[in-house]
Amino acid sequence: MKTLIEHITSELSAIDTDQAYDDMLDEIYSLESVGGPFAYMSASKVLCEVDPTAYRCGFSDYTDSQREVWAEVDGNYYDRRDAEKAKEEFISELQAEADKLLCEFATLHLEDKGSEEIAESLVAGTQAELDAKLAEVKEAEGFDL
């Protein structure tokens, strides 16, 4: 699971949740109609300065509302579609590695008596380990994908 998390965090850029919230506030609310010195102020900065408690509560509500769009991985947020794509790529890479190992085991030509049984045992054990790892990764319990 740690390797999957490292893969996602290295492949993707985390969302700056503070900036995303400020951008949303500035997009929705305009102080232009108020006029005067307020005309060019950003709503996010005004709310943060005038009522920091409301700003923090709004931020919390905003991040909660983004659960369908964002995926939390190791304490950071990422675009859910991108994170799922990175997870699928990681699974594909693991499967390719497993297939490569199985091919290498299958092509072993051991000369000792019972070498076929040894090779088959190694293949079965390796396949079971890889299947278990793939199942763990597909469940992705380390984060909310």
Secondary structure as GFF3:
##gff-version 3
##sequence-region A 1 145
A	DSSP	alpha_helix	2	11	.	.	.	ID=ss1
A	DSSP	alpha_helix	17	28	.	.	.	ID=ss2
A	DSSP	three_ten_helix	36	38	.	.	.	ID=ss3
A	DSSP	alpha_helix	43	50	.	.	.	ID=ss4
A	DSSP	alpha_helix	52	65	.	.	.	ID=ss5
A	DSSP	beta_strand	70	73	.	.	.	ID=ss6
A	DSSP	beta_strand	76	79	.	.	.	ID=ss7
A	DSSP	alpha_helix	80	106	.	.	.	ID=ss8
A	DSSP	alpha_helix	115	139	.	.	.	ID=ss9
###
